[in-house]
């Protein structure tokens, strides 16, 4: 049986403690947000009797507004940022763009520009679509062909032709994310 992980309660009244949670390494943004939200709910509940009017507004109105805002963003697939024109309206390319953006670098650690990353996303989507066959996700040979085609693209086109720096660790991580995304978006 795995050992239990004890998560320290965040004191939202302590700016340093709050900052420490926000900057905590090795923990997803969602986990950090959940810890802060949980601590906020706990503070509201514990301090409600001290100033019911003040705390009630946060426990009801703000929570409802935040949830409604979040729900509408999810429904609209609002990425809270602009995406390059070339991939607007293409949800598959936008999802892949999100995986690639900030991961691809050229000389001097300069990031590949957004338009170029969008172009790369479109090219990878084309590679994925060209390798889709019935039951690809239960066919190891077909999946390996897709991985090899993506490898070839990364090395032959991105590295050799376009000068994109591709450390093995970055490449392995990107390929894993691309395959997961392809599996989720392209059921064949």
C-alpha positions, 0 to 999 in steps of 0.5 A: 500500500503506498505511503500517504502524502500529507499536504500542509494546509495553506494559510491564505492570510500569510502572503509568503505561504500563499506565494510558496504554494503558487511557486511550488515546483513539481506540482501541477498548476491545477493542484496548486489552485485546488490547494488555494481554493480549499484553503480559501473555502476553509477560511470563509467557513471558519471566519463566517461568524466573525463577519457574515455579510463579508464572507457570505458574498465570497462563498456564494457570489464569487464562487458562482461567478468564477464557476460560470466564467470557467464553464463558459470558457471551457464550453467556448474552448477559450484559450485566454490567448490569441492563436495564430490565424493559420490555426483558428478554427482548427481545434486539432491544430490548436491543441497541438500548438499548445503542446509545441508552443514554448518547447521548440527552440532555435539558436541561442535558446530563441523560441520558435515563433508562434506562426512557425509553431502553428505551421509545425502543428499543422504539418504534424496533424497531416502526418498523423492523419496520413497514418490513421488506419482502422484500430491504429490504437490497438496496432503496435506496428501502425503506432510505431510507423506513426512514431517513426514518421514523427521522428523523421519529421522532427529530425529531417525537417525541423532539425536539419532543414529549419535549425530547430534544437531538439534535445533528446529529452524534449523530443521524447516528451513531445512525442509522448504528448503528441501520441497521447493527443493523437490517441485522444483526438483521432479515434480510428 
